[in-house]
Amino acid sequence: MVEACEEIYSSLRPKFKGGLLRPGDAGYEEARAIWNGMVARTPRLIARCADISDIQSTVRVASSAGILTAIRCGGHSLAGFSTCDGMVIDLSRMRQVVVDTDKRRARIAGGCLLGSVDAATQKAGLVFPSGVVSHTGASGLILGGGTGWLARRFGLSCDNVEGFTLVTADGSIVRATAKENPDLFWALRGGGGNFGVVMEFEVRLHPLTSVVLAEGLTPESGIRLLLQCWRDFMAEAPIELKWNIDLRLAAHKNKVPAELRGQPVAGSSLIWTGDPDSGRTFLQRALSLCRPDSVNTRVVSFLGLQTMADSDFPHGRRYYTKSGYFTYLDDSSIDRLVEATVSIPSQDNQIELAYLGGSVAQVGADETAFGDRSAPFVLTLLSNWSGPSADATNISWTRGFFTKLRPAMKPGVHINFMSGDEQDRVPEVYRQRWEQIVAVKSHYDPNNFFRLNQNILPRKLAANRE
Ligand SMILES: Cc1cc2nc3c(=O)[nH]c(=O)nc-3n(C[C@H](O)[C@H](O)[C@H](O)COP(=O)(O)OP(=O)(O)OC[C@H]3O[C@@H](n4cnc5c(N)ncnc54)[C@H](O)[C@@H]3O)c2cc1C
């Protein structure tokens, strides 16, 4: 591996426009780190591509040498797929966003973070529906599906893509749209990084500059009622409303009443993307039904909304996650959720509940690889801690609770929230679409060069394993 990477380095160096980093080089230590501190690797070579020809030459040499290669946009893969001990293709120098205000379209380069996309599109009063933390990479998020505050109103991130330009495993440049390579266009919307390095996304934008935000805090005694009320209310709610609930131990922060600090609570965050005046009234009515202890309602800018959770998920901490869907949240599942909140091991762990439906559910199950959108309740257990000594406690709490809930869940998972030990769940992600996605993978990446992802094994390699 070391020798092969040295050969790759020498062959790339004369024409490479970006930067090539090897262990010991200045900047290497920062460049090798990814967001999840549980995954530390020592790549032999980090190729910071400056343009599509850098990507092409890197893919060609790494692919023909058979070197394990990770692709990195924002480095936020919960599973840690954006690093390895071989080679990393790092797109962080490719963060251009070009907005066409009249057509409400943008071209987003493959290394963009959500913050770069939001900053550029807001200059034109427009938004691209994406995730909730601005330092997440746009590429990984879009390719996996992509849910955020605007999903009920405008759909998943991948639903708003009209075209992809990518470099495939043989170094070719391929475009995928509804007309050009439609099989690939289908697979890229939910199939993750399996098919090539996407250097550009062409996306649809929507007008929006601010939202109404209401936040409520419910003590342990009210969580059961809150969850029942939320479940019933969301079934009829308009698409302008997104309501997320976090179950956690209340932080020791100024805004949290003293008697709740360190206690199990449910935090509600509601956003309204329609007319602000009717939104305030609507949000207050929704929350009053569920009787939280405190409510705070205000208008926030879209950029404020998109960055308000940034500091809750810092780089370098240790993270572990499990996620899945419920078609309906029955009372016994709610009881389990309440019990689990009491057993949360630390204030940094949370049980996140979201309700999709709306525009997400209007796209047919076979229209994109993302697939079945019929189970609107999304549960994500996100554990977060600082040192290796707490690994076992946090991981076992997450796995144990997930195992208890699993029988009531609908099979399936959004790949953006999978951890690194869940490769056996990949067929569950695609279920009825499995043969179709395997066929696309087998065509575009028959040797599985792109394998650091929620991996779909090409046919010939799967056959060899049997
Ligand atoms: C703090 C935080 C908040 C999050 N919030 C949300 C959210 O609100 N909604 C949501 O849907 N998800 C969310 N996620 C999950 C996130 O979408 C996934 O972890 C996603 O993979 C991250 O993308 P990235 O580009 O940062 O990751 P990376 O680690 O760089 O890459 C992730 C995967 O995508 C592949 N990849 C990256 N770039 C490319 C490219 N240009 N071409 C081809 N393949 C590529 C990589 O090979 C890897 O398999 C969040 C994650 C974190 C850590």
The ligand as a MOL file (V3000), in Angstrom:
LIG
                    3D

  0  0  0     0  0            999 V3000
M  V30 BEGIN CTAB
M  V30 COUNTS 53 58 0 0 0
M  V30 BEGIN ATOM
M  V30 1 C -23.8560 17.1620 12.5350 0
M  V30 2 C -24.6250 16.4040 11.4840 0
M  V30 3 C -25.8720 16.8180 11.1160 0
M  V30 4 C -26.5750 16.1140 10.1410 0
M  V30 5 N -27.8230 16.5490 9.7860 0
M  V30 6 C -28.4690 15.9210 8.7880 0
M  V30 7 C -29.7300 16.3920 8.3400 0
M  V30 8 O -30.2660 17.3550 8.8520 0
M  V30 9 N -30.3320 15.7310 7.3180 0
M  V30 10 C -29.7540 14.6620 6.7100 0
M  V30 11 O -30.3470 14.1080 5.7730 0
M  V30 12 N -28.5730 14.1820 7.1180 0
M  V30 13 C -27.9230 14.7880 8.1420 0
M  V30 14 N -26.7310 14.3050 8.5690 0
M  V30 15 C -26.1790 13.0910 7.9560 0
M  V30 16 C -25.3860 13.4730 6.7280 0
M  V30 17 O -26.2600 13.8060 5.6910 0
M  V30 18 C -24.5240 12.2960 6.2660 0
M  V30 19 O -23.6230 11.9630 7.2780 0
M  V30 20 C -23.7780 12.6580 4.9830 0
M  V30 21 O -23.1890 11.5040 4.4620 0
M  V30 22 C -22.7340 13.7030 5.2480 0
M  V30 23 O -22.2320 14.1930 4.0480 0
M  V30 24 P -20.7350 14.7410 3.9550 0
M  V30 25 O -20.5140 15.1460 2.5710 0
M  V30 26 O -20.4520 15.7000 5.0460 0
M  V30 27 O -19.9700 13.4200 4.3260 0
M  V30 28 P -18.6570 12.7100 3.8810 0
M  V30 29 O -18.2440 12.0280 5.1320 0
M  V30 30 O -17.6980 13.5970 3.2160 0
M  V30 31 O -19.2060 11.6510 2.8370 0
M  V30 32 C -20.2680 10.8050 3.1690 0
M  V30 33 C -20.4690 9.7410 2.1070 0
M  V30 34 O -20.7820 10.3510 0.8760 0
M  V30 35 C -19.8010 10.0420 -0.1080 0
M  V30 36 N -19.4980 11.2830 -0.8410 0
M  V30 37 C -19.1830 12.4790 -0.3110 0
M  V30 38 N -19.0220 13.3800 -1.2890 0
M  V30 39 C -19.2500 12.7390 -2.4480 0
M  V30 40 C -19.2450 13.1460 -3.8040 0
M  V30 41 N -18.9950 14.3920 -4.1780 0
M  V30 42 N -19.5400 12.2100 -4.7330 0
M  V30 43 C -19.8190 10.9420 -4.3880 0
M  V30 44 N -19.8310 10.5010 -3.1270 0
M  V30 45 C -19.5500 11.4080 -2.1570 0
M  V30 46 C -18.6070 9.5230 0.6560 0
M  V30 47 O -17.8820 8.5900 -0.0920 0
M  V30 48 C -19.2420 8.8760 1.8650 0
M  V30 49 O -19.6520 7.5560 1.5790 0
M  V30 50 C -26.0080 14.9830 9.5360 0
M  V30 51 C -24.7360 14.5540 9.9170 0
M  V30 52 C -24.0460 15.2660 10.8780 0
M  V30 53 C -22.7030 14.7880 11.2780 0
M  V30 END ATOM
M  V30 BEGIN BOND
M  V30 1 1 1 2
M  V30 2 1 2 3
M  V30 3 2 2 52
M  V30 4 2 3 4
M  V30 5 1 4 5
M  V30 6 1 4 50
M  V30 7 2 5 6
M  V30 8 1 6 7
M  V30 9 1 6 13
M  V30 10 2 7 8
M  V30 11 1 7 9
M  V30 12 1 9 10
M  V30 13 2 10 11
M  V30 14 1 10 12
M  V30 15 2 12 13
M  V30 16 1 13 14
M  V30 17 1 14 15
M  V30 18 1 14 50
M  V30 19 1 15 16
M  V30 20 1 16 17
M  V30 21 1 16 18
M  V30 22 1 18 19
M  V30 23 1 18 20
M  V30 24 1 20 21
M  V30 25 1 20 22
M  V30 26 1 22 23
M  V30 27 1 23 24
M  V30 28 2 24 25
M  V30 29 1 24 26
M  V30 30 1 24 27
M  V30 31 1 27 28
M  V30 32 2 28 29
M  V30 33 1 28 30
M  V30 34 1 28 31
M  V30 35 1 31 32
M  V30 36 1 32 33
M  V30 37 1 33 34
M  V30 38 1 33 48
M  V30 39 1 34 35
M  V30 40 1 35 36
M  V30 41 1 35 46
M  V30 42 1 36 37
M  V30 43 1 36 45
M  V30 44 2 37 38
M  V30 45 1 38 39
M  V30 46 1 39 40
M  V30 47 2 39 45
M  V30 48 1 40 41
M  V30 49 2 40 42
M  V30 50 1 42 43
M  V30 51 2 43 44
M  V30 52 1 44 45
M  V30 53 1 46 47
M  V30 54 1 46 48
M  V30 55 1 48 49
M  V30 56 2 50 51
M  V30 57 1 51 52
M  V30 58 1 52 53
M  V30 END BOND
M  V30 END CTAB
M  END
